Amino acid sequence: MAGRYVQVPLDDPEPVTRVELRVLTPNTEEKPPSYHHTTVVLPSYEEVQNLKATEEVDSRRHAASGSSTAPELNGVALGDDISFVGSFLISLLFNWVGYLVCFCLATSIASRSGALSGFGLAFVKIAVVLKYLHDHGEYGEYFAPYANRYGEHMPVYREWAVWLTVAIGSLFFLRGVYIYHRAKRMYLRSLA
């Protein structure tokens, strides 16, 4: 038996203690409401692609007009000169620990390339310190705690190793500067 149940209260003013249920059969003459006004018409693929293209052009124009959003290059934030110099100084002062912290926590090209440049100059700094210690006769005193009681197993000073460290550090430094300069130039060209 198909139908709806309707609760019918009694006419008695006292509290209701009993409820009668009556079965109503559906009226076959009524039609269900039309769903045409509630349907959603989705745009075609071409319309969506055209909409995306116009939004991209608008966002480039907005970025070129001095918007507050950070400039991006291939989906990665470019950064600015201050983030480059900040990461550079942290990596230079704290050596490999500063490099790891800056490179791992950086979200922009400028910060990562600044960290690489600072790490390169940290290499050069270490080589200069070793050369200074050797040239002024303090190399043996500096590394004496690392030798055994007979003076053996002290690190041997090698001139070629110092110059190799300077060369590798300089290459790291120049690579970081080049990466940031190239990314900044590509971004400026994309605005034109």
C-alpha positions, 0 to 999 in steps of 0.5 A: 500500500503506497501512500503518505501518512498524515497525523490528524489531531483529535478535537478534544482540548485535553492533552492528546493521548491517542493519534489517528493516522490516515493513509492518503493515496497519491493523486495521479493527476499531479505531475512532478515539478520541472527540473529545467530551472535547477539544472547546471549547464557546464561550459565547454572545454574551449570556453574554459581554455579561453577563460583561463587564457584571459585570466592569465593575461590579466594576471600578467598585466596586474603583475606588471602594473605593480601588484602586491603579489610576489613575482614568479618564474615558472611557478617558483617565487623569484624573490628580491635582492634582500632575500639573496643578500640575507641568505648569502650572509647567513650561509657565509657566517654559519658555513655549511649549517647556514647553507643547509638552513637557508637552502632547505627553508627557502621558497624563492630562487633568490634565497636559494641562489644566495645560499649557494653563493654564501656557501661558496664564499665560506669555502674560500674563507676556510681556505684563506684561514688555513693559508694564513695559519700556515704562513704565520706559523700557527698551523701546528698550534691550531691543530695540535689538539687533534694530534696524539701525544707524539705529534702524529696524525696532525692534518698535513698542509697541502698548498694545492688543496687550499687552492682547490678549495678556493677554486671550488668555492669561487665556482659555487659563488659565481654559480649562485650569482649567475642563477639569480641574475639569469632568473631575474633577467628572464622575469624582466623579459617576460614582462616586456 
